[in-house]
């Protein structure tokens, strides 16, 4: 690398660091895990983070505009006042809860604002199930592909099973899984980049489902314009060259 190119690279890195500070001040900083060719959010995008995005861009989500988000009851039921800010219609217990009630387009826009993009199915699958960190990592073996994002069992994830989270769980409170990532399995379904006509893919299951939905073969297509209390997001970021 020439000297000027080196200086440019350093300045570019500094600008990115400053941009990160600008968009995430007050929050636990952007916490990303570097994998092969990309980095991924360690946690699902939180209410705090999505609120910053909405404030910065002037976004009013479809759930807010259209009278509230959805929950499963007798079929899909709309609930007045439910939104990413108030996932169950009241102030959230924690702004570190995942942001839910967001459509695929809103999720995609968030990731672009954060300097990333929605993960592809291949990226999300690689990150969720195949350990890639070097060295000894809390019981996970480099190169091994696990049945659950939490490893050999779903224990410690926020499903509808026996756990300490009746509904959503705050970022970082469940058991960390493969690659040190939280909640790739359960808590909130996560929008992926993959589209099939009007539908988009979601991965990982949610607090409302059991452990089977945490597995790779359980991904579900949902209408991209849909939003519900079970569906959130996280982003990936292309490696800097
Ligand atoms: Ca999840």
Boltz pocket constraint, residues with backbone or C-beta under 6 A from the ligand:
constraints:
  - pocket:
      binder: B
      contacts: [[A, 44], [A, 182], [A, 183], [A, 184], [A, 185], [A, 186], [A, 187], [A, 188], [A, 189], [A, 190], [A, 203], [A, 204], [A, 205]]
      max_distance: 6.0
